[in-house]
């Protein structure tokens, strides 16, 4: 009997020791990742270290304790800083920062082979087999986007030696968009911003409650959307002390993405989304008259809506600048960024207007940004303002409010569509 008691005691003690060792190793692993991220932010990591982190990240699950740390380390190592014209000193710093990695042929070739083995492949369907080698498609999509921007800084001689096409940066950026990269990055930011875990749990509980009252069709859509989708279950992904580094990385990512793709890829996904929404609106109107339901969503195998890639980018910007007063000031002072905001304001659908208003309310955070936003909404004489204008201005906003208030006075029981209600709410939020 005593022997059995001793055996049980030793077994319990052994489990406790193993658990303690496991916790110790997990903490050590996390502390090392913390330190390496700090180093990577302030000093360029060597090509060997960067490749080793990339290999480790390839085998890392999205809910691993150090997944976001490793992702951020690679982000820092292949940062694509924005180039401001007529700033020779800034350009010199930029070149020094990239001098080690962007001129190393072996590093570029090895990085490319790990993240995108079929370098000559330009179609998403044909690379789907290589994606399965990565444990997390979402993490890979984030790295693909950052790598596409880094590609702009690789000397032409090296790209020719490696047989990398001129369109390669846009091709891999497109693949990142295909896998919902901006939805993923937005989710990461939202988790970082939720300091109170109970609050996040409450949000998740509210989502579950709202899902329970959905129609059968909505439930089916959500089942399709979540099938095969990676879900981030963690409510804590990085130390608060490192939040500033993440914001810096994402600020630079957004700015360079706009700088390099505003006249091409961004305009393409914007036009495609608005065309699809316009056709969908007509189709749904006809279907509602016939008591049937239509859907414009096109989901890939990772649950990302391929028809609303542009909206996901604007939503990412919205979250990035919503709680940081005047941090989005460069959107009003740098020409290509202000041009991007103007292009976004030329919205042809209610959905596009709603998303634009959300972004505007975020970019208006802070006294300086609010002043620029006010002037950006001023009417321009070269545009004919009407309730159906595609341009977002103060005149269009107040005409829309006047139209809705008049309609409600004439018919108090009238119900506007969900999209129009959302549009009105965003007008007041922007105000």
PyMOL commands that set and color helices and strands:
alter all, ss='L'
color gray80, all
select helices_A, chain A and resi 2-42+47-58+67-77+88-98+105-115+124-131+137-153+156-161+168-178+181-193+197-212+216-226+240-261+265-289+306-321+330-333+335-345+350-363+367-376+394-410+418-430
alter helices_A, ss='H'
color red, helices_A
deselect
rebuild
show_as cartoon
